[in-house]
Structures are given as structure tokens and as C-alpha cells.
Amino acid sequence: DLHEVPAISTMIRALCLTALLASAAAFQPALKGSFTTASHGLRSAKVQRPSLRTARTPMMFETKIFTKETFDFSVKPDPTSEDILRGGRDKFELVSKAFEGIKQIGVIGWGSQAPAQGQNLKDTLKEIGSDINVKVGLRKTSPSWKAAETVGFKESENGLGTQDEVIKESDLVMLLISDAAQANDYKTKIEPLLKKGATLGLSHGFLLGHLESRGEKFREDINVVLIAPKGMGPSVRRLYEQGKSVNGAGINASFAVHQDYTGKATEIALGWGIAIGSPFIFETTLQDEYRSDIYGERGILLGAVHGIVEGLFRRYTAQGMTPEDAFKNSCESITGPITKLISKKGILAVYESLKGDDKKAFEEAYSAAYTPAKDVLQEIYDEVKSGNEIRSVIMHGDRFDRFPIGKIDGTYTWKVGEKVRAARVEEEIPMNPVTAGIYVATMMAQIDVLREGGHSYTEIVNESVIEAVDSLCPYMHAKGVAFMVDNCSRTARLGSRKWAPRFDYMLEQQAYYDLDQKKPVDQAKIDKFVKNPVHKAVEVCCTLRPSVDISTTGESTAQDDLSFTFRN
């Protein structure tokens, strides 16, 4: 017994303490950062359950050029008024005034957003007779060089140049390279090239999250603004093209002014949003934007809906449906009648459209799915807020050359989907009440996590509802899951692949088990759903939607063919 041998006991304790101290010292580099070469210096954020915060009062922004409007987006017990700027082609003439002093706009990158925003800006400025030059900046060896030339950005016409030269020349630099590349290169290869007084334009707050994790800031002698379209880049372009005959159509966008060095940052941001065709623009912060955006695409926008379809397809075939009927009652039901009804009349309209046994089936499914879905969604939000999800994206960038993103549409589910789409009769797609209950419960859980996190209703509705039903699901309806997911940013594509299996697993193990056990309806959950203040916000946003539905397969310069996404 060591307690009976004091000398040995003391010696062992001393050795253990020495080993512990040595172990702690060995881990110091990791605690300070340096996961990999590209992510060197990232500090490990303290991982803890974020405390719920009271929603901030939405900032009522000021503009001397455009006419803003104030809407009541929710009712008691959570009344909220917010300012928005409504878009439209009739406001294009004001863009010149908003861009006063800008001689060149640099579009850096050619991923999901850059082709759309670059072309939309160029078309708008040409229409109003502006002499502002729009120039794309790429690596000379980039496979995207030819793609940019294909849609009219010619080196010979000063519309295309190397990334470095375009950053140095431009007054508004729209940084639209991948998030991982921004994290790796911003401080060393991009920021030093920005002119004093230039405006750095972002379409995602990811870079701020990365800089905060390193204790760094943006250079003080520049403006930093954000215009973040609430939809994939190809939908931004397609709806802009469709809107030429109806005073505009497009994808809503949030805007933020993080730094206003020149005193003109707000007008520049709003002008940018109008010029790319946003139907309405609402205010956020860079921090709120990256938290809601990274979270949302891992949730109902991409990851959750993919997981729901996979799980329900298996469930329905196991229950005896043919594979074709199982796909119709899972995927087609979501991308057809469910999301189309939400787009025009709101989430509550789905529930109210059901009667009798169908309504009860919805309630049972909603009751079973809400908590398991919210469990995963809260974890995602916590992972984003802590910085873990940002680090995950950056670390993937380090190994991308060895492990590129693979394809996701070759499995049995999606092969059946190809056959179903080929024989589709739109009016015959069923609204399956169980599918509706699972999908709506997940959407509502996402909404509730965001509101508990303090996000504004305009941001919540756009990140959880409008982007899903008006931008993303139409792409899955047209050509399947890969056409939806892989037309998005690399950050979104990674997140969808990472979290879709979690939703699939949690719903199968908990929600579908409860359904099989005939667990009764949780009336408290249904009452909370029906009375949720978000329905007012959704109703208001439905009145602001474009008058046209997106056409995902017609002629376009949107570059949304997946051969472009997976180009070498």
C-alpha cells in the first residue's frame, strides 16, 4: 500500500506533477494556435454554451440618397419595427450618386457570388450610363479566367486583370474569394494593397469572425461594408435577368457598415445592394451575419433538408411505398407544394391547409421532430459562435488539394429522383402531412434558436425561410440535391455535408421512433408554433417578394452548371 510508504508516495506524486506540467507545456502551441500552416495563429476559442441574449433593437439606419421604409415585423409578445430599403430598377439612377467618387469596382474571385454580382453591377451601371469600370481580379493561372471572359470581362477591355493589380486600382473592392482563402490571405496579400479611403466590400461576415479569433482588426483607414444576398450566386443572377421586364427581381440582401472611414459607407453599401437587384435590403452587423448565415446553411437551408429527405425516403420505402412514391412524398413534397405555399402565404399556411387526419399527422410529426431538430440546431449555433465551425472551414482549406469536395448525387435516393423528375406532373405532387410536419418543425426550431440568440426578424426570416423557399429548394426541385448544394459557397457545401447526417440520425433515432410508438401530440408545442410572432414577420416579407418565381433551367449567364463548380 503506497499510503504506508510515505517516501515512495511523495516521489510518485512529484513525478506525476512533473509529467502534468510537461504535458501542459507541450500543449501550449496548440492553445496559442497553429493547427496547420494555413491556419497558423488561430487561437482556440473557449468552448462554452453561449448565454441567451436579448434581441438588440434593430438599428434604424439613415440614408440621404434612398428612401427607406419602416415595417412592423412582429407583434406581441415580441413587437419589433425595422427599417428596410426596397429595391427595383426604378432606383438604379440613384446608384451613381451612392457611388460618387468611385471610378473602379474590383470583383475579386469567381466562385458562387462573384459571377452574379459582377455581371449585375456591370449591367446596371451600363443601363444608367455610368462610366464606373467593373473589373474582375483573378490569378493569371486561375481556371476561372476563361469563365470570366465568356461573360464579357475581357482583359483587352480593362475588365479583367490579376488579383493584385485590381485590388490596388479599385475604389470599391468586393472580396468574393472563398472564406478559407480570405482567412489565409487577407492580412498578408490583400489588406496591404488596399488604397487609403477605399471600401472593402464583403458578402459574408466570415472574415470578421476569423480576425476576431486572432485578436486582429481591419485597417482603420478604409471603409468596411457588407452586402450579403440571401441566396446562392446563380439565383442572384437569374432573378436579376428575369426582373428586367417587371421593375426588378432578385435576392434580398442584408447590409452592414463595420467601418465608415469616409462618411459614405452606408450609401455605398445600399447602392451596391440596389445595383445587384435586391428586392429589399435590411440591416445587420458582420457578426450577426456570419453567425446566422453559417448556421442557417448547415440547418434548414441545406444540411437539414438534405438529411430530412434521406431519412424520410428510407422510412417511406420501409413502410411499403415504391421508391418513386417515397421520393415524391419526401423530396418532391418539400420542394413542390410545401415550400411554394410558404413562399406565397407563409409557414402557418401549410398547417392551416391541412384538415382532419392530415392535420393530426402533421401535429404528431411536428411534436416528434421539433426537439431533436432544435438539439442539433443549437449545437450548430454554438459551434459557429464559439469559432469552431470557422476553424473547421479554414482547416479544410489546408487539405483541399488532397481531399477536394466530392459529389453527393450518385446514391440510390437521387437516382430515383432523376426518374421522378423526368415523369413529373407538377399538379400531382402530394403534400405529405408527415413530411410537412418534420420540415416545418425543423424550420421553426431554426427560427427559435436565432431569436433566442438575439437576431432581428428580417435576418431570421431571410436566413431560415425566404432563402430556403425562393432560392435553394427551387434548385433541388429542378435537378436534385447537388444542383442546390454545390451551387453555393465552399463554406456552405462543407457545412451541408458535415451536418446533414446528424439531422438524418437524430430524426430517425428520436422523432421517427416517437412516431412509431404512437406518442401523442404535444399540444403545448403546437400552440407555441401557431402563436409564434415570426408568422407576422413572414407575412410582411411575403408582401415584399418579387412578382416572379425563379427559373432555374432557362437560358442564363448564371454559370450554375455543375461542370463549372467542379472545374479543374
Buried (B, 14 or more C-beta within 10 A) or exposed (E): EEEEEEEEEEEEEEEEEEEEEEEEEEEEEEEEBEBEEBBEEBBBBEEEEBEEEEBEEBBEBEBEBBEBEEBEBBEEEBEBEBBBBBBBBEBBEBBBEBBEEBEBBBBBBBBBBBBBBBBBBBBBBEBBEBEBBBBBBBEEEBEBBEBBBEBBBEBEEEBBBBBBEBBBBBBBBBBBBBBBBBBBBBBEEBBEBBBEEBBBBBBBBBBBBBBBBBEEEBBEEBBBBBBBBBBBBBBBBBBBBBBEEEEBBBBBBBBBBBBBBBEBBBBBBBBBBBBBBBBBBBBBBBBBBBBBBBBBBBBBBBBBBBBBBBBBBBBBBEEEBEBBBBBBBBBBBBBBBBBBBBBEBBBBBBBEBBEEEBBBBBBBBBBBBBBBBBEBBBBBBBBBBBBBBBBBBBBBBBEBEEEEBEEBBEEEBBEBBEEBBEEBEEEEBEBBBBBBBBBBBBBBBBBBBBBBBBBBBBBBBBBBBBBBBBBBBBBBBBBBBBBBBBBBBBBBBBBBBBBBBBBBBBBBEBBBEBBEEEEEBBEEBBEEBEEBBBBBBBBBBBEBBBEEBBBBEEEBBBBBBBEBBEEE
